[in-house]
Amino acid sequence: MAMLAERINNPISTKELERRWAAVRAAMAERKIDVLLMQNNNDFMGGYVKYFTDVPATNGYPVTVIFPADERMTVIFQTKFGNDQQLPPEGDGLRRGVKSLLGAPYFSSAYYTLPYDAELAEKALAPYARATIGLVGRGTLPVSMIDHLREGRFANAKFVDAADMVDRIKCIKSEEEFTFIRRTAAVQDGAIDAAMKAAAPGKRDIEIASVAERFVLDHGGEQGLFLTCSHPPGGPAYFWGNRHLQNRTLRKGDMFTLLVESNGPGGFYTEISRSCVLGKANQEMRDDFAFLLEAREFTLNLLKPGASCKDIWDSYNAFLRKHGKAEEERLYCHGQGYDLVERPLVRRDEPMIIQKNMNITCHPTYITEHLFNTICDNYLIGDNGVAEHLHKYPETLVEIE
């Protein structure tokens, strides 16, 4: 166990895990839910498994968690056949609050293995055949598992959607969580700084993005997206490109933008973007960047506890119309935590309101036929609105001579 413990990258405290479990169990009792069922297969949008266990699902390998209202969890993971383990109360050095580990070699790319984790879930849920089962994240729970349960031994169970219940707990961060979130933002500040210093004519987008990625991994991060956009002045602009679209070579006069969407120590996400010009910025670039700062400040002034996300969205689009800009149609402001995109989503269809101790990112973006410009940072919501700007990298359009 000691050998395993020293391998873990920035674990959350057991006290913090117990706080989460207690809060969720109190909500389950209020809603008369007997057990929760969840599954994730990555650590970009797979925050439920990480939130309950502090161990992320990764690389497309499904991890299922069964969280009872009155005892320790069961975790199902991809491994060899028959790898069933009963853990002592203190865990195994990696997994805390877990009673049983169940495993089999199943893969979403091999259809005939799909019953394996469903059968293990059936085994773990055996005491709840006539109980109320809360589904946490229907978008990530496979239909093969749910059909297997509903059409088999759990035909008389009551299945309810419990995602909103968990989301409303998960989106409010504790002080320990914000300690890790601040560290993530600081790592990203360093990653952007390193990347901007590496930007130069003759470099490909992917070479500059890789500098940021290396910095994040060297400073406690585990996962991330490092998206780029480069284009010549007055030339055609496009939206973000991932590695597959990062082969373009920068030239003198180009504008280059990098978005770092990575997690940091402890697995929490923030995100930052900045742009640079390989030379002097023209007046259009400067004007549009100044407008982005104004647009973001408009939104930040609306992020107050109790504010409706729909009202913020509507007000922001009215602001854009007033200034002769196209309305926002994407997601430009949202929560973050163990998920790259976490609720609340600041847009017309989000029922959750802004609350104190949320970690909110805001990234207004402006794109025309010949210009792409954006800025992105994270903020802590306090008693009366934004209480802390979590990123510290200068909010400037960087000029590289």
C-alpha positions as CSV (number, residue, x, y, z in Angstrom):
1,M,0.0,0.0,0.0
2,A,2.9,2.4,0.8
3,M,4.4,1.8,-2.7
4,L,1.0,2.5,-4.3
5,A,0.4,5.6,-2.3
6,E,3.7,7.2,-3.4
7,R,2.7,6.8,-7.0
8,I,-0.5,8.8,-6.7
9,N,-0.4,12.3,-8.3
10,N,-1.9,14.9,-5.9
11,P,-4.7,13.0,-4.2
12,I,-7.6,14.8,-2.6
13,S,-7.9,14.3,1.2
14,T,-10.0,11.6,2.7
15,K,-11.8,14.3,4.7
16,E,-12.9,16.0,1.4
17,L,-14.1,12.7,0.0
18,E,-16.1,12.1,3.1
19,R,-17.6,15.6,2.9
20,R,-18.8,14.7,-0.7
21,W,-20.2,11.3,0.3
22,A,-22.1,12.8,3.2
23,A,-23.6,15.6,1.1
24,V,-24.7,13.2,-1.6
25,R,-26.1,10.6,0.9
26,A,-28.1,13.4,2.6
27,A,-29.6,14.3,-0.8
28,M,-30.3,10.6,-1.6
29,A,-32.2,10.3,1.7
30,E,-34.3,13.3,1.0
31,R,-35.2,11.9,-2.5
32,K,-35.6,8.3,-1.2
33,I,-32.9,7.0,-3.6
34,D,-31.3,3.8,-2.4
35,V,-28.2,3.5,-4.6
36,L,-26.5,5.5,-7.4
37,L,-25.2,4.0,-10.7
38,M,-22.7,5.9,-12.8
39,Q,-20.1,5.2,-15.5
40,N,-17.4,7.3,-17.2
41,N,-14.7,6.4,-19.7
42,N,-12.4,9.5,-19.8
43,D,-11.2,12.3,-17.7
44,F,-12.2,15.2,-19.9
45,M,-16.0,14.8,-19.4
46,G,-15.9,12.0,-16.9
47,G,-16.0,13.8,-13.6
48,Y,-18.6,11.7,-11.7
49,V,-16.2,8.7,-11.2
50,K,-13.4,11.0,-10.2
51,Y,-15.7,13.0,-7.8
52,F,-16.7,9.9,-5.9
53,T,-13.5,7.9,-5.9
54,D,-10.6,10.3,-6.6
55,V,-9.5,7.9,-9.3
56,P,-10.2,9.0,-12.9
57,A,-11.6,6.9,-15.7
58,T,-9.2,7.3,-18.7
59,N,-8.5,6.3,-22.3
60,G,-12.0,5.1,-23.3
61,Y,-11.9,2.3,-20.7
62,P,-15.3,2.3,-18.9
63,V,-15.3,2.5,-15.1
64,T,-18.6,1.9,-13.3
65,V,-19.3,3.1,-9.7
66,I,-22.2,1.8,-7.5
67,F,-22.7,4.2,-4.6
68,P,-25.1,2.8,-1.9
69,A,-26.9,5.1,0.6
70,D,-25.7,3.0,3.5
71,E,-22.4,1.3,2.7
72,R,-19.1,1.5,0.8
73,M,-19.0,1.6,-3.0
74,T,-18.4,-1.0,-5.7
75,V,-16.1,-0.2,-8.6
76,I,-16.2,-2.1,-11.9
77,F,-13.2,-1.7,-14.2
78,Q,-11.5,-3.3,-17.2
79,T,-9.0,-6.0,-16.2
80,K,-8.7,-9.8,-16.4
81,F,-11.6,-12.3,-16.0
82,G,-12.5,-13.0,-12.4
83,N,-10.5,-10.2,-10.8
84,D,-13.0,-9.7,-7.9
85,Q,-11.6,-8.2,-4.7
86,Q,-13.0,-7.3,-1.3
87,L,-11.2,-4.3,0.2
88,P,-10.6,-3.6,3.9
89,P,-12.3,-0.6,5.4
90,E,-9.2,1.5,4.9
91,G,-9.0,0.7,1.2
92,D,-6.1,-0.5,-0.8
93,G,-3.9,2.6,-0.8
94,L,-5.6,3.9,-3.9
95,R,-9.3,3.5,-3.5
96,R,-11.1,4.9,-0.4
97,G,-14.7,4.3,0.5
98,V,-14.7,1.2,-1.8
99,K,-15.9,-2.2,-0.6
100,S,-15.6,-4.3,-3.7
101,L,-13.6,-4.3,-7.0
102,L,-15.1,-6.2,-9.9
103,G,-13.5,-6.6,-13.2
104,A,-13.5,-8.2,-16.7
105,P,-11.8,-7.6,-20.1
106,Y,-14.6,-5.6,-21.8
107,F,-14.2,-2.9,-24.5
108,S,-16.7,-0.6,-26.2
109,S,-15.1,-1.4,-29.5
110,A,-15.8,-5.1,-29.1
111,Y,-19.6,-5.5,-29.0
112,Y,-19.7,-9.0,-27.7
113,T,-17.9,-7.9,-24.5
114,L,-20.6,-5.4,-23.6
115,P,-22.5,-7.8,-21.4
116,Y,-19.5,-8.3,-19.1
117,D,-19.7,-5.1,-17.1
118,A,-23.5,-5.1,-17.3
119,E,-23.4,-8.5,-15.6
120,L,-21.0,-7.3,-12.9
121,A,-23.3,-4.3,-12.3
122,E,-26.2,-6.7,-11.9
123,K,-24.1,-8.6,-9.4
124,A,-23.2,-5.5,-7.4
125,L,-26.8,-4.2,-7.5
126,A,-28.4,-7.5,-6.4
127,P,-29.7,-6.1,-3.0
128,Y,-31.5,-3.3,-4.9
129,A,-33.7,-5.4,-7.3
130,R,-36.9,-3.6,-5.9
131,A,-35.2,-0.4,-4.8
132,T,-34.9,3.1,-6.3
133,I,-31.7,3.4,-8.4
134,G,-30.4,6.8,-9.3
135,L,-28.7,7.1,-12.7
136,V,-25.9,9.7,-12.6
137,G,-25.1,10.8,-16.1
138,R,-27.4,9.1,-18.6
139,G,-25.2,10.4,-21.4
140,T,-22.3,8.3,-20.3
141,L,-24.2,5.2,-19.0
142,P,-24.3,2.7,-21.9
143,V,-27.7,1.6,-23.2
144,S,-26.3,-2.0,-23.1
145,M,-26.0,-1.9,-19.3
146,I,-29.3,-0.1,-18.7
147,D,-31.3,-2.4,-21.0
148,H,-29.6,-5.4,-19.3
149,L,-30.7,-4.3,-15.9
150,R,-34.2,-3.1,-16.8
151,E,-35.1,-6.1,-18.9
152,G,-33.7,-8.6,-16.4
153,R,-33.6,-8.8,-12.6
154,F,-34.3,-5.1,-12.1
155,A,-37.6,-5.0,-14.0
156,N,-39.3,-4.1,-10.7
157,A,-36.8,-1.5,-9.6
158,K,-37.5,2.2,-10.0
159,F,-34.9,4.1,-12.1
160,V,-34.7,7.8,-11.6
161,D,-32.4,10.5,-13.1
162,A,-30.1,11.6,-10.2
163,A,-27.6,13.7,-12.3
164,D,-29.1,17.1,-11.3
165,M,-29.0,16.1,-7.6
166,V,-25.3,15.3,-7.8
167,D,-24.5,18.3,-10.1
168,R,-25.9,20.8,-7.6
169,I,-23.5,19.4,-4.9
170,K,-20.5,18.9,-7.2
171,C,-20.6,22.5,-8.7
172,I,-20.1,24.2,-5.3
173,K,-16.4,23.9,-4.5
174,S,-14.9,23.5,-1.0
175,E,-11.8,25.4,0.1
176,E,-9.7,22.4,-0.5
177,E,-11.0,22.1,-4.0
178,F,-10.3,25.7,-4.7
179,T,-6.7,25.2,-3.5
180,F,-6.2,22.7,-6.3
181,I,-8.1,24.9,-8.8
182,R,-5.8,27.8,-8.1
183,R,-2.8,25.5,-8.7
184,T,-4.3,24.5,-12.1
185,A,-4.7,28.1,-13.1
186,A,-1.1,28.9,-12.1
187,V,0.2,26.0,-14.1
188,Q,-1.7,27.2,-17.1
189,D,-0.3,30.7,-16.7
190,G,3.1,29.1,-17.0
191,A,2.1,27.0,-20.0
192,I,0.8,30.0,-21.9
193,D,3.9,32.0,-21.1
194,A,6.2,29.2,-22.3
195,A,4.2,28.7,-25.5
196,M,4.2,32.4,-26.4
197,K,7.9,32.6,-25.9
198,A,8.3,29.6,-28.2
199,A,6.1,31.1,-31.0
200,A,8.2,32.2,-34.0
201,P,8.1,32.1,-37.8
202,G,8.9,28.6,-39.1
203,K,7.3,26.8,-36.1
204,R,4.2,24.7,-36.7
205,D,1.1,25.1,-34.5
206,I,1.7,21.7,-33.0
207,E,5.2,22.5,-32.0
208,I,4.0,25.5,-30.0
209,A,1.1,23.6,-28.5
210,S,3.4,20.8,-27.4
211,V,5.5,23.3,-25.3
212,A,2.4,24.2,-23.3
213,E,1.5,20.5,-23.0
214,R,4.9,19.6,-21.7
215,F,4.8,22.4,-19.2
216,V,1.4,21.2,-17.8
217,L,2.6,17.6,-17.5
218,D,5.9,18.7,-15.8
219,H,3.9,20.7,-13.2
220,G,1.3,18.2,-12.0
221,G,-1.3,18.1,-14.8
222,E,-2.6,14.8,-16.2
223,Q,-4.8,15.6,-19.2
224,G,-5.7,18.4,-21.5
225,L,-6.6,19.9,-24.9
226,F,-4.2,22.3,-26.4
227,L,-6.0,23.9,-29.3
228,T,-4.6,26.4,-31.8
229,C,-5.7,28.8,-34.5
230,S,-3.2,30.6,-36.8
231,H,-3.8,32.7,-39.9
232,P,-2.2,35.4,-41.9
233,P,-3.3,39.0,-41.5
234,G,-6.4,39.5,-43.7
235,G,-6.4,35.8,-44.6
236,P,-9.1,33.2,-43.9
237,A,-9.6,32.4,-40.2
238,Y,-11.0,29.2,-38.8
239,F,-12.0,27.9,-35.4
240,W,-9.9,25.8,-33.0
241,G,-7.9,22.9,-34.4
242,N,-6.7,19.9,-32.4
243,R,-3.5,18.0,-33.1
244,H,-4.8,16.6,-36.4
245,L,-5.2,20.2,-37.7
246,Q,-2.0,21.7,-36.3
247,N,0.4,21.2,-39.1
248,R,0.4,24.8,-40.4
249,T,3.7,26.7,-40.3
250,L,3.7,30.2,-38.9
251,R,4.9,33.1,-41.0
252,K,5.9,36.7,-40.2
253,G,2.8,38.8,-39.6
254,D,0.6,35.8,-38.6
255,M,-1.8,35.9,-35.7
256,F,-1.6,32.8,-33.4
257,T,-4.0,31.8,-30.7
258,L,-3.6,29.0,-28.1
259,L,-6.3,27.6,-25.8
260,V,-5.1,25.5,-22.9
261,E,-7.9,23.3,-21.5
262,S,-6.0,21.1,-19.1
263,N,-6.5,19.8,-15.7
264,G,-3.8,20.4,-13.1
265,P,-2.7,19.0,-9.7
266,G,-5.6,17.1,-8.3
267,G,-7.4,16.7,-11.6
268,F,-9.4,20.0,-11.7
269,Y,-9.9,21.9,-14.9
270,T,-9.5,25.6,-15.7
271,E,-8.8,27.0,-19.1
272,I,-6.9,30.0,-20.6
273,S,-6.4,31.4,-24.0
274,R,-4.2,34.2,-25.4
275,S,-3.2,35.4,-28.8
276,C,0.0,36.7,-30.3
277,V,1.0,38.5,-33.5
278,L,4.4,37.6,-35.1
279,G,5.1,41.3,-35.6
280,K,3.0,44.4,-34.9
281,A,-0.7,44.1,-34.4
282,N,-2.8,46.1,-36.8
283,Q,-5.6,48.4,-35.7
284,E,-8.4,45.8,-36.4
285,M,-6.7,43.2,-34.2
286,R,-6.3,45.8,-31.4
287,D,-9.9,47.0,-31.7
288,D,-11.4,43.5,-31.7
289,F,-9.2,42.5,-28.7
290,A,-10.4,45.5,-26.8
291,F,-14.0,44.6,-27.6
292,L,-13.4,41.1,-26.2
293,L,-12.2,42.5,-22.9
294,E,-15.3,44.8,-22.8
295,A,-17.6,41.9,-23.6
296,R,-16.1,39.7,-21.0
297,E,-16.3,42.4,-18.4
298,F,-20.0,42.8,-19.2
299,T,-20.5,39.2,-18.5
300,L,-18.4,39.1,-15.3
301,N,-20.5,41.9,-13.9
302,L,-23.6,39.7,-14.2
303,L,-22.1,36.6,-12.5
304,K,-23.7,37.2,-9.1
305,P,-25.2,34.6,-6.7
306,G,-28.8,34.1,-7.6
307,A,-28.5,35.2,-11.2
308,S,-30.3,33.3,-13.9
309,C,-28.1,31.8,-16.6
310,K,-30.8,32.5,-19.2
311,D,-30.9,36.2,-18.2
312,I,-27.2,36.5,-18.4
313,W,-27.2,34.9,-21.9
314,D,-30.0,37.2,-23.1
315,S,-28.4,40.3,-21.7
316,Y,-25.0,39.4,-23.3
317,N,-26.6,38.9,-26.7
318,A,-28.4,42.2,-26.4
319,F,-25.0,43.7,-25.6
320,L,-23.6,42.2,-28.8
321,R,-26.5,43.4,-30.9
322,K,-26.1,46.9,-29.5
323,H,-22.5,46.9,-30.7
324,G,-23.3,45.5,-34.1
325,K,-21.8,42.1,-33.4
326,A,-23.2,38.7,-34.2
327,E,-25.1,37.0,-31.4
328,E,-23.4,34.3,-29.4
329,E,-24.6,30.8,-30.5
330,R,-22.0,28.6,-28.7
331,L,-21.1,28.1,-25.0
332,Y,-19.1,31.0,-24.0
333,C,-19.3,30.8,-20.2
334,H,-19.7,27.8,-17.9
335,G,-18.6,26.0,-14.8
336,Q,-15.5,23.7,-14.4
337,G,-14.3,21.2,-12.0
338,Y,-13.4,17.5,-12.7
339,D,-15.2,18.1,-16.0
340,L,-13.8,20.4,-18.7
341,V,-17.4,21.5,-19.2
342,E,-19.4,21.4,-15.9
343,R,-22.7,23.0,-15.0
344,P,-23.9,25.6,-14.9
345,L,-23.9,26.4,-18.6
346,V,-24.5,30.1,-19.1
347,R,-27.1,29.9,-21.9
348,R,-30.9,29.8,-22.4
349,D,-31.6,26.2,-21.4
350,E,-29.7,26.0,-18.0
351,P,-32.1,25.8,-15.0
352,M,-29.2,26.1,-12.4
353,I,-28.5,29.6,-11.1
354,I,-25.1,31.2,-10.3
355,Q,-24.0,30.5,-6.8
356,K,-21.2,31.3,-4.4
357,N,-18.1,29.1,-4.6
358,M,-18.5,28.1,-8.3
359,N,-15.5,28.0,-10.6
360,I,-16.6,29.8,-13.8
361,T,-14.7,30.2,-17.0
362,C,-15.6,32.9,-19.5
363,H,-14.4,33.0,-23.1
364,P,-16.0,35.4,-25.5
365,T,-14.9,34.8,-29.0
366,Y,-15.0,36.9,-32.2
367,I,-14.5,35.4,-35.6
368,T,-14.8,37.0,-39.1
369,E,-13.7,35.9,-42.6
370,H,-10.2,37.2,-41.8
371,L,-9.8,37.4,-38.0
372,F,-10.1,35.0,-35.1
373,N,-9.8,36.5,-31.6
374,T,-10.7,35.2,-28.1
375,I,-9.7,35.5,-24.5
376,C,-10.4,33.0,-21.7
377,D,-9.8,32.9,-17.9
378,N,-11.4,31.5,-14.8
379,Y,-13.1,33.2,-11.8
380,L,-14.2,32.3,-8.3
381,I,-17.8,33.5,-7.5
382,G,-18.0,35.1,-4.1
383,D,-20.8,36.6,-2.0
384,N,-21.5,39.5,-4.3
385,G,-20.1,38.3,-7.7
386,V,-16.7,37.6,-9.0
387,A,-14.4,37.5,-6.0
388,E,-11.1,36.3,-7.6
389,H,-9.6,36.3,-11.1
390,L,-7.8,32.9,-10.9
391,H,-5.5,33.4,-13.9
392,K,-2.7,36.0,-13.6
393,Y,-1.2,36.0,-17.1
394,P,-1.4,39.5,-18.6
395,E,-4.6,40.2,-20.6
396,T,-2.8,41.5,-23.7
397,L,-2.4,40.8,-27.3
398,V,1.2,39.7,-27.3
399,E,3.4,41.1,-30.0
400,I,6.5,39.0,-30.9
401,E,9.2,40.9,-32.8
